[in-house]
Amino acid sequence: MKLSQLLEFDNIIVQCHNNPDADALASGYAVLRYLKSFGKNAKFVYGGNFEVAKSNLKLMIGDLGIDVYHVRTQEELASLLGLSEGALPELLVTVDGQYSEGNIQHFEAKEVAIIDHHQVEGPLPVLSEVRSYQASCATVVWDMLRAEGLDVNHDIKLATALYYGLLTDSNNFSELHHPVDMDMRDELKISSSIITKFKNSNISQEELRIAGIALLGSEYYRDNHYAIVKTDPCDPNVLGIISDMLLEVEDVECCLVYSIHESGIKISVRSCVKEVKADELAQFICEGVGNGGGHLIKAGGSIQRKLLEIQELDYNPPCIQQFFRSRMQDYFYNNDIIYAGDYNVDITGMKRYVRKSLKAGYVVATDVLPVGTKAVIRTIQGDVKIHVQEDTIIVIGIRGEVSAISRSLFDKYFKVDSSEYVYPGDYIPTIRRDIDGRTIEILPFAHSCVTSGNSMMFAKELNNRTKVFTKHDPEHYLLGKPGDYIGVLEGDTSEILIFERELFEKIFDMV
């Protein structure tokens, strides 16, 4: 759906979920501003039994000029729009929520549209934009505004609202994993002083009490140096605060903090050791029952009650506690860790493979940035850090994945192709310079190449989850799951690599 499709209607209600959070307020505010800019008769509302009471949200509404109304009845809704008694709004747009969820009061309208970032809970109307992979609904709305050619940065209050919506819904950005979320975070021009003001009013006395009680009940697992903590229902930012405090405790190298809500569970994950990536652990915990992600040190996620119940898991605190104990134990005890610099590979039982000749892309880094520049390439798989040298080549793989290699390695494994390069993915990689944050699109500098097809490898399927610290990057591991492949280059068994099964089968043939 495009935002411009909403302009077919004149009398419009924008509604967020009951007891709105910062993301709901920011998303509704942005949609309201868009509609009003085209002269539409639009109002922003929420229902439920309670008005906004949290101090940071009251500050947000006041300081950013968010016109939002608490309504309880259909008559109040019609009155807001100036409609006659019994008349219905032409359109009602729900933001950061769906009527099939239980946390949004139902109102009648001639047409309903949905803008959301949660899992789809039921049949969607024709007018809908639901992106479950985004960290916030604010991101969805920002990207939709961008698609309409609108620059949010012309309005610092609107930009600040969207930024704060993402900040709070991603646990202070610790749960970001999609590049569009990162793009919004990096591109918005905000009022830092206002954000600081909101942050300093973010925790209530009750939430402070919740944090204290939760820490007293922490479970510590000495063998693998991790802790698990359950809290009473609270905002995700409180989970992050508890996680950060736990990581300051002696011998705690990793932690999981969670809170149980009516429709699902929020989690916060922290790690301070290279053997555990917080984002990867969050994904492991939520696999099959929700979504997790974030960064190496800080991550988080959400688990859906419905998905837990599908797996016949009771939704009560003791069973949920046991679920997390089991997932954490599986993660720490069913792993093989390989440090390539100290590991002797036995190729017995491995099969011999040859790389196929496949289309790829490449960029000469010095065509984009001067030598010595430090930058980040943003891709759908994540951010890739580079330090531009005279011979740096940026290779774009068959799925849009990006890596930086030397010219000598490029000449060894690739051949330049004269055909026009066509990017295979959806999200187009960009380069962001460290020094000034300037963003440069990469595709205008891309050329075609093909894999040379002469590299040989010994490989086998993995039976266990395996982490490999390569000799080129001993600080960050490659993760392989059962069914993926581990391989070594013929002639250099110290070059240990991990490949996802699907990717391996696309790029290698058995000899």
C-alpha positions in Angstrom: 0.0 0.0 0.0 1.1 3.6 -0.7 0.2 6.5 1.6 -1.2 8.3 -1.4 -3.9 5.7 -1.7 -5.4 7.1 1.6 -6.0 10.5 -0.2 -9.0 9.1 -1.9 -10.9 9.7 1.4 -11.8 12.9 3.1 -13.0 12.2 6.7 -10.3 10.0 8.2 -9.5 8.6 11.7 -6.0 7.5 12.5 -6.1 5.1 15.5 -3.3 3.5 17.5 -3.6 0.8 20.1 -4.9 1.3 23.6 -2.4 2.6 26.2 -0.2 3.8 23.4 3.6 3.7 23.5 6.1 6.1 21.8 6.1 4.1 18.6 2.3 4.2 18.3 2.2 7.9 19.0 5.0 8.7 16.5 3.5 6.5 13.8 0.0 8.0 14.2 1.4 11.5 14.3 3.3 11.1 11.1 0.3 9.7 9.2 -1.9 12.5 10.6 0.6 15.1 9.4 0.7 13.6 6.0 -3.1 13.5 5.6 -3.5 17.1 7.0 -0.9 18.4 4.5 -3.3 17.4 1.8 -6.2 19.2 3.4 -7.9 16.0 4.8 -10.3 16.2 7.7 -8.3 13.8 9.9 -8.0 13.1 13.7 -5.6 10.9 15.7 -7.1 8.8 18.5 -6.7 5.9 20.8 -9.3 4.0 22.9 -9.3 1.8 26.0 -9.9 2.6 29.6 -6.9 4.7 30.4 -5.4 7.9 29.2 -1.6 8.2 28.6 0.0 8.5 32.0 3.7 7.8 31.6 5.8 11.0 32.1 8.0 10.5 29.0 4.9 10.0 26.8 3.1 13.0 28.2 6.3 15.1 27.5 6.4 13.6 24.0 2.8 14.6 23.3 3.3 18.1 24.7 6.8 19.0 23.4 6.3 17.6 19.9 2.7 18.9 19.5 1.0 15.6 18.9 -2.7 16.1 18.5 -4.0 12.8 19.9 -7.4 12.2 21.6 -8.6 9.5 24.0 -12.1 8.4 22.9 -14.4 5.8 24.3 -17.4 5.8 22.0 -18.4 5.9 18.4 -20.3 9.1 19.1 -17.1 10.8 20.3 -15.3 9.7 17.2 -18.0 11.2 14.9 -18.0 14.4 16.9 -14.3 14.8 16.5 -14.6 14.8 12.7 -17.7 17.0 12.9 -19.9 14.3 11.4 -23.6 14.1 12.0 -25.0 11.6 14.6 -24.7 8.1 13.3 -22.4 9.0 10.4 -19.2 6.9 10.0 -15.7 8.0 9.0 -14.9 7.3 5.4 -11.7 5.7 6.5 -10.1 4.4 9.7 -6.3 3.8 9.6 -4.9 1.7 12.4 -1.2 2.2 13.1 1.0 0.0 15.2 -1.9 -2.4 15.6 -4.6 -4.5 14.0 -8.2 -5.0 14.9 -7.6 -8.7 15.1 -5.3 -8.1 18.1 -6.8 -7.7 21.6 -5.2 -4.3 22.5 -7.1 -2.0 20.2 -10.7 -0.8 20.7 -12.9 -1.4 17.8 -14.6 1.5 16.0 -16.8 1.4 12.9 -15.8 3.0 9.6 -16.8 2.6 6.0 -13.2 1.4 5.1 -10.3 0.2 7.2 -6.6 0.4 6.5 -3.7 -1.0 8.5 -0.1 0.2 8.9 1.8 -2.1 11.3 5.1 -4.0 12.1 3.7 -6.8 14.2 2.9 -10.3 13.0 -0.3 -10.6 10.9 -3.1 -11.7 13.2 -5.9 -12.2 10.7 -7.2 -11.3 7.3 -5.9 -8.0 6.1 -7.9 -5.4 4.2 -6.9 -4.3 0.7 -5.4 -1.1 2.1 -2.7 -2.5 4.3 1.1 -2.3 4.9 2.3 -4.8 7.5 6.1 -5.3 7.7 6.8 -7.8 10.5 10.5 -7.5 9.9 10.8 -3.9 10.9 11.8 -2.9 14.5 9.1 -0.2 14.7 6.0 1.0 13.0 7.7 4.4 12.9 10.1 2.9 10.4 7.3 1.6 8.2 5.7 5.1 8.1 9.0 6.8 7.5 9.8 4.5 4.5 6.3 5.1 3.1 6.8 8.8 3.4 10.1 8.5 1.7 8.5 6.5 -1.1 6.1 9.5 -1.7 9.2 11.7 -2.1 8.8 13.5 1.3 11.8 14.4 3.4 10.8 14.1 7.1 13.9 16.2 8.1 12.1 19.3 7.0 10.2 19.0 10.3 12.5 18.5 13.3 9.6 17.6 15.6 8.3 14.9 13.3 11.8 13.5 12.7 12.4 13.5 16.5 9.1 11.7 17.1 9.9 8.9 14.6 13.4 8.6 16.0 12.1 8.2 19.6 9.5 5.7 18.4 12.2 3.5 17.0 14.5 4.1 19.9 12.0 2.9 22.5 10.6 0.0 20.4 14.0 -1.4 19.7 15.3 -1.2 23.2 17.6 1.7 22.6 18.4 0.4 19.1 19.8 -2.8 20.5 17.3 -4.9 18.5 18.0 -3.4 15.1 18.8 -5.9 12.3 17.0 -4.6 9.2 18.9 -2.0 7.1 15.8 0.2 6.7 15.6 0.6 10.5 19.3 1.5 10.6 18.8 3.9 7.7 16.1 5.8 9.5 18.1 6.0 12.7 21.1 7.4 10.8 19.3 9.8 8.5 16.9 11.5 10.7 17.9 15.1 11.8 16.6 15.3 15.4 16.6 17.4 18.5 19.1 15.6 20.8 18.1 17.8 23.7 14.4 16.7 23.4 15.4 13.0 23.2 17.6 13.4 26.3 14.7 15.0 28.1 12.4 12.1 27.2 15.1 9.5 28.2 15.5 11.2 31.6 11.8 10.7 32.3 11.6 7.2 31.0 11.3 5.1 34.1 8.6 5.4 36.7 8.9 4.6 40.4 6.9 1.5 39.8 9.3 0.3 37.0 12.2 1.0 39.3 10.6 -1.3 41.9 10.0 -3.9 39.2 13.7 -3.8 38.2 14.9 -4.2 41.8 12.6 -7.2 42.5 13.6 -8.9 39.2 17.4 -8.6 40.0 16.8 -10.2 43.4 15.3 -13.2 41.7 18.0 -13.8 39.1 19.2 -17.3 38.2 22.9 -17.7 37.6 24.4 -20.7 35.7 28.0 -21.0 36.7 29.2 -23.5 34.1 28.6 -21.1 31.2 28.5 -17.8 33.1 25.0 -16.6 32.1 22.0 -15.4 34.0 18.2 -15.6 33.5 15.8 -13.0 35.0 12.0 -12.7 34.9 10.4 -9.4 35.5 6.8 -8.3 36.0 5.2 -6.8 32.8 7.0 -3.6 31.9 8.3 -1.5 28.9 11.1 -3.1 26.8 13.5 -0.3 27.9 13.3 -1.6 31.5 14.4 -5.0 30.3 17.4 -3.4 28.7 18.3 -1.5 31.9 18.2 -4.8 33.9 20.3 -6.5 31.2 22.9 -3.8 31.3 23.1 -4.0 35.1 23.5 -7.8 35.0 26.4 -7.6 32.7 28.2 -5.5 35.2 28.1 -8.3 37.7 31.2 -10.4 38.3 31.3 -13.6 36.3 28.1 -12.8 34.3 29.2 -12.9 30.6 25.7 -13.2 29.1 22.1 -12.7 30.2 18.5 -13.1 29.3 15.8 -10.9 30.8 12.1 -11.4 29.9 8.6 -10.2 30.8 5.4 -12.0 30.2 2.4 -10.0 28.7 -1.1 -11.0 27.7 -0.3 -11.6 24.0 3.4 -12.5 24.2 6.8 -12.2 25.8 9.5 -9.5 25.4 13.1 -10.5 25.9 16.4 -8.6 26.2 19.8 -10.3 25.7 23.3 -9.1 26.5 26.8 -10.6 25.9 30.3 -9.4 26.6 32.3 -12.3 25.2 33.1 -13.0 21.5 31.9 -16.6 21.7 28.3 -15.4 22.0 26.7 -12.8 19.7 23.7 -11.3 21.4 21.7 -11.0 18.2 22.4 -14.7 17.3 21.4 -15.8 20.8 18.2 -13.8 20.6 17.3 -15.4 17.2 18.0 -18.8 18.7 15.8 -18.2 21.7 12.9 -16.9 19.5 13.3 -19.5 16.7 9.9 -20.9 15.8 8.0 -18.8 18.3 8.8 -15.2 17.4 11.5 -12.9 16.2 14.9 -11.8 17.6 17.8 -9.7 16.5 20.1 -6.8 17.3 23.8 -6.4 17.7 26.8 -8.3 18.9 26.5 -7.0 22.5 22.9 -6.0 22.8 19.8 -7.7 21.3 16.2 -8.5 22.0 13.1 -10.0 20.6 9.5 -11.0 21.1 7.7 -14.3 21.4 4.1 -14.8 20.4 1.7 -16.5 22.7 -0.1 -18.1 19.8 3.1 -19.7 18.5 4.0 -21.1 21.9 0.5 -22.6 22.2 0.8 -24.2 18.8 3.8 -26.0 20.1 1.6 -27.1 23.0 3.5 -25.1 25.6 1.4 -23.8 28.5 1.4 -20.0 28.9 2.1 -19.8 32.6 5.2 -18.5 34.4 6.7 -21.9 35.5 6.4 -23.4 32.0 7.7 -20.3 30.3 10.7 -20.2 32.8 11.4 -23.8 31.9 11.2 -23.0 28.1 13.9 -20.3 28.5 16.1 -22.6 30.7 15.9 -25.3 28.0 16.7 -22.9 25.2 19.6 -21.4 26.9 21.0 -24.8 27.9 20.6 -26.1 24.3 22.4 -23.0 23.0 25.4 -23.4 25.3 25.8 -27.2 25.4 25.2 -28.1 21.8 27.9 -25.9 20.1 31.2 -26.7 18.5 33.6 -23.8 18.6 36.6 -23.7 16.2 39.5 -21.2 16.4 41.0 -21.6 12.9 44.4 -20.3 14.0 44.8 -23.2 16.5 42.8 -25.9 14.7 44.1 -28.8 12.6 41.4 -29.9 10.1 41.0 -33.6 9.3 39.7 -33.8 5.7 38.9 -37.5 6.1 35.3 -38.0 5.3 35.1 -34.6 3.5 34.1 -34.6 -0.2 35.8 -32.6 -2.9 33.9 -29.7 -4.6 34.6 -27.2 -7.3 33.2 -23.7 -7.5 30.7 -23.1 -10.3 31.0 -20.2 -12.7 28.4 -17.8 -11.6 27.5 -14.1 -12.2 28.5 -11.7 -9.5 29.3 -8.0 -9.2 32.3 -5.9 -8.1 33.2 -2.4 -7.2 36.7 -0.9 -7.2 36.6 0.8 -3.7 38.8 3.7 -4.8 36.2 4.6 -7.5 33.9 5.5 -4.6 36.1 6.6 -1.7 39.7 7.8 -1.3 42.4 5.5 0.1 42.5 5.4 3.8 38.7 6.0 4.3 36.9 3.9 6.9 33.3 3.2 6.0 30.4 0.8 6.5 28.6 -1.0 3.6 25.0 -1.4 4.6 23.4 -4.6 3.2 20.3 -6.7 3.8 22.6 -9.2 5.6 24.0 -6.5 7.9 26.7 -3.9 8.0 30.2 -4.7 6.6 33.1 -2.5 7.8 35.8 -1.6 5.3 39.1 0.3 5.3 39.7 1.4 1.8 43.2 0.4 0.4 44.7 0.9 -3.1 43.7 -2.7 -3.9 40.3 -3.1 -2.1 37.6 -4.7 -4.2 34.0 -4.9 -3.0 32.4 -8.1 -4.2 28.6 -8.4 -4.5 27.5 -12.1 -4.3 24.7 -14.0 -6.0 22.2 -13.0 -3.2 23.3 -9.4 -2.8 25.7 -10.3 0.0 28.8 -8.0 0.1 32.5 -8.6 1.1 35.7 -6.6 0.7 38.8 -8.5 -0.6 42.2 -7.6 -2.1 42.8 -7.3 -5.8 45.0 -10.4 -5.8 42.2 -12.5 -4.3 39.7 -11.1 -6.7 41.9 -12.0 -9.7 42.4 -15.5 -8.3 38.7 -16.3 -7.9 36.8 -13.9 -10.3 37.0 -12.9 -14.0 35.7 -9.5 -15.2 32.7 -9.8 -17.4 31.6 -7.2 -20.1 27.9 -7.5 -19.6 25.8 -5.0 -17.7 25.6 -5.7 -14.0 22.1 -6.5 -12.6 21.7 -6.4 -8.8 19.9 -9.6 -7.6 18.4 -8.4 -4.3 15.7 -6.0 -3.0 17.6 -3.7 -0.6 20.3 -1.9 -2.5 23.6 -1.7 -0.6 25.0 1.8 0.3 28.3 3.0 1.6 28.3 5.3 4.7 31.6 7.2 5.4 32.6 7.1 9.1 34.1 10.6 9.0 30.9 12.5 8.1 28.1 9.9 7.7 27.7 10.7 4.0 25.8 8.0 2.2 26.7 6.8 -1.3 24.8 4.4 -3.5 27.0 1.5 -4.6 25.3 0.3 -7.8 26.3 3.2 -10.1 29.9 2.0 -9.5 29.2 -1.7 -10.0 30.5 -3.9 -12.8 29.9 -7.5 -13.7 32.2 -10.5 -13.1 31.9 -14.2 -12.9 33.5 -16.7 -10.5 36.4 -18.3 -12.2 35.3 -21.8 -11.4 38.8 -23.1 -10.6 38.8 -23.1 -6.8 38.6 -26.4 -5.1 37.3 -27.2 -1.6 36.9 -30.1 0.7 33.5 -29.8 2.6 31.0 -31.8 4.6 27.6 -31.2 6.2 27.4 -30.1 9.8 25.7 -32.2 12.5 26.0 -29.6 15.3 25.8 -25.8 15.5 29.3 -24.7 14.8 31.1 -21.4 15.4 34.3 -20.7 13.4 36.7 -17.9 14.2 38.6 -17.6 10.9 42.3 -16.7 10.7 41.3 -13.5 9.0 38.8 -12.4 11.7 39.6 -14.1 15.0 37.2 -11.8 16.9 33.9 -12.7 15.1 32.6 -16.1 14.3 30.8 -17.6 11.3 27.8 -19.6 12.4 26.8 -22.9 10.8 23.6 -24.8 11.7 23.0 -28.5 11.2 22.6 -29.1 7.4 25.0 -26.2 6.6 28.5 -26.9 5.3 32.0 -26.5 6.7 34.8 -26.5 4.2 38.5 -25.8 3.7 40.3 -24.7 0.6 42.4 -27.3 -1.2 46.0 -26.5 -0.4 45.3 -24.4 2.6 43.4 -26.2 5.3 43.8 -23.3 7.7 41.2 -21.4 5.5 38.1 -22.7 7.3 34.7 -21.5 6.0 31.0 -21.9 6.8 28.3 -21.9 4.1 24.5 -21.9 4.4 23.2 -25.0 2.8 21.2 -23.2 0.1 24.1 -20.9 -0.8 26.6 -23.8 -0.9 24.5 -25.9 -3.3 24.2 -22.8 -5.6 27.9 -22.1 -5.8 29.6 -25.6 -5.6 29.5 -28.9 -7.5 30.8 -32.2 -6.2 33.8 -33.4 -8.1 
